Amino acid sequence: MNIIATADIHSPRYLALFMKSFKEINVDPDLIILAGDLVEKNNVSALKPVYEFLLGKYSGKPIVAVYGNEEFRGYEYRYKELYREFIWLNDEYIVLNIKEQKVAVIGTRGALDKPTTWQARNIPGIYQYYSELPAKIAKLIDEARGKGVDTIILVSHYGVTYKDLDGEPRSIWPHLACSRFEKIIVSKEIDLVIHGHAHNGLKELVYIGKTPVYNVSLPARGRVMYIKFEKIRETRKTSLDKWFK
């Protein structure tokens, strides 16, 4: 499965870098993933050039998007209204048929081990939401498995582990990821995890058990990422082509 993935475009801030990356991409993707913070400060209209570019270049390909903290809560409907061809997932999943396999993509903003000060003051119920989300995602995985899917992909804006946060100040790690997702990743045997948010994360790829976890944040990677994912007889394999250095 050929996957193109990115996050933290913060359009228009990193829009030029986003566009430049595709000059080096010559793969035909089976799936495109946008892992949140696609615009800057809920500038809904700033997603238009990204939307039009991807639809023009990859017509007919599934494009799955999740919201980040820059796509403000309560405005999800605006993104769905304006960018209907994207598959928006908000603590939900979709089953896609890719290369004769059933692939479940579960999408979420994710959770944090500790809400930011702004979140604690401005988002009612955020502590409870973050506390309950891993279990909610686990239930979604079970539901998808019950539909006979071959592969489970988790897409979260926020990180799911501290293992790939090197490069970020250690003091803010609890504000960047929810480490409790590690248990879910292992126990539910998620096949692939893709996230963003950690702009300074030095590690592109880490493993939680046997599961590859990619930080595809555009400012961290300096490019849009190509992930070649292969699952053979329950053995997960991934490789990363580094074409843009």
Secondary structure as GFF3:
##gff-version 3
##sequence-region A 1 245
A	DSSP	beta_strand	2	6	.	.	.	ID=ss1
A	DSSP	alpha_helix	15	21	.	.	.	ID=ss2
A	DSSP	three_ten_helix	22	24	.	.	.	ID=ss3
A	DSSP	beta_strand	31	35	.	.	.	ID=ss4
A	DSSP	three_ten_helix	44	47	.	.	.	ID=ss5
A	DSSP	alpha_helix	48	57	.	.	.	ID=ss6
A	DSSP	beta_strand	63	66	.	.	.	ID=ss7
A	DSSP	alpha_helix	76	82	.	.	.	ID=ss8
A	DSSP	beta_strand	87	89	.	.	.	ID=ss9
A	DSSP	beta_strand	92	98	.	.	.	ID=ss10
A	DSSP	beta_strand	101	108	.	.	.	ID=ss11
A	DSSP	alpha_helix	117	122	.	.	.	ID=ss12
A	DSSP	alpha_helix	126	145	.	.	.	ID=ss13
A	DSSP	beta_strand	151	156	.	.	.	ID=ss14
A	DSSP	three_ten_helix	170	175	.	.	.	ID=ss15
A	DSSP	alpha_helix	181	187	.	.	.	ID=ss16
A	DSSP	beta_strand	192	195	.	.	.	ID=ss17
A	DSSP	beta_strand	205	208	.	.	.	ID=ss18
A	DSSP	beta_strand	211	215	.	.	.	ID=ss19
A	DSSP	alpha_helix	218	221	.	.	.	ID=ss20
A	DSSP	beta_strand	225	232	.	.	.	ID=ss21
A	DSSP	beta_strand	235	240	.	.	.	ID=ss22
###
